[in-house]
Amino acid sequence: MMLHHVLTLVLYTGSYMINCVEIGILVVYCHDIADLYCHFAKSISDTTIEFPKLFGGVSMWSSWLFARCICYPLVVYYGIF
């Protein structure tokens, strides 16, 4: 996990140094949307009621797939070209 955080700082610093701050901000925004639902699902995972767990899992995976597999490539593609 430490490697993940170090590489994230390197990417933030690199996008700032090559003057691509807008693309860096959009990438962070795409990743933060999925993290919101991920933390929600983690917080309700220990409940005994099944519907919130199911809703949390489905919302986490659907937001992750949408943010990381659809939005992220589009942001990078339109940011570069």
N, C-alpha and C positions, 0 to 999 in steps of 0.2 A: 504494500500500500504506500510505502514511503516513495518508491520509484514512481508511482502514479502521480503523487503530489509534486515531486521534483520535475517530472516531465510537463505537468500542467503549468508550473511556474516558468519553465523554459519556453513553452509555447506562448504564454501571455507576454513574456518579455520580448520574444522574437517578433510577435505581431506588432508590438509597440515600436520596436526598433526599425522594422521595415515599413512602417507607416500603414499598416493594415488593421488599425484598431477597430474599424467598423465590422470587418469580418470576424475578428476575435470576439467582439461583443455579441454578434448574432450566434456564434457557435456556443458561447456560454449560455445564452438565453435558451437555445434549443435543448441543451443538456439540463438546465435547471427546471424546465417544464416537467420532464420525466422524473426528476428527483423529488418533486413535490408529491406525486402520487406514490412513489416508492416509500417515502417516509410515512405516508398515511397508511399504506398496507402493512408496514412493519409495526406501527403503533397498535393496530387492531388484530394482529396475528395471534395474540394469546387469549382472545375472547372465546367464550364457549358458544356464542351464537354464530351460525354458519353463514348467514346472508352477508354480514359485513365483511367477513373474510373472503367470500367469493367476490363481492363487489370490489374490495381492495385489490385482490389479485388480478381480476380482469382489467380494472382501470390502470393498474401499474403496468401490465404487459402491453395493453393497447397504447398507452401514452408513450411507453418506451419505444415500441415499434414505430409509431408515428413520428416521434421526435428524432430518433436515431437513424431510421431507415428511409424516411421520406423527407423530412424537413432539413436534416443535416446535409445530405448530398445536394439538395437544391440550393441551400445557402452557400455552400462551398463552390458549386458550379457557377451560380450567378454572381458570386463575389469575385471569381477569377476572370470570367469572360464578360 
